[in-house]
Amino acid sequence: MDPIVTVQDAVTAFEPWLEPTTAELDAIEVEMPLIRAEVELLDAQIMTLDRPANELDTRRVRRARRRVLAARRELSNQPTTVGTSGGAA
């Protein structure tokens, strides 16, 4: 007969050492404009799922896509704080 035991990972899932580090939180904060733009795009796309898209919906989705692209461009153009090793010799 097998004994009934709890799953250790589920019990210890909220240990303090499993929290995100300061560096991870900073990285999320840097990416937050992109995350917000992607959520806005997703909201605009969800609104058009249950009905035919009209002109306003089409503009809303197009505008949201432009915001996502702009946020990605800004994020990719930011200087990185972590130095890269190696390079062209």
Residue, then its C-alpha position, 0 to 999 in steps of 0.5 A: m500500500d502506498p502512503i499518501v504524501t504531499v507534494q513538496d514543491a507545492v508546499t514550499a512554492f512560497e518560500p522567500w528564496l523563490e521570489p524574483t531578484t532585484a535584477e529580475l524585477d528591474a528587467i521587468e520594469v524596463e520591459m513594462p511599456l512593451i508588456r502594456a502595449e502587447v496587452e492593449l493589442l490583445d484587448a483590441q484583438i479580443m474585442t473583434l472575436d465575436r463580431p465582424a470588425n468595423e472601421l473603428d475596430t480595424r483602426r484600434v488594432r492597427r494603432a495597437r500594433r504600431r504601439v507594440l512595434a514602437a515599444r519594441r523599437e525603444l526597448s531594442n535601442q536602449p543601451t544594455t547595462v550588462g557588458t558583453s564579453g568578446g567582440a571583433a578583434 
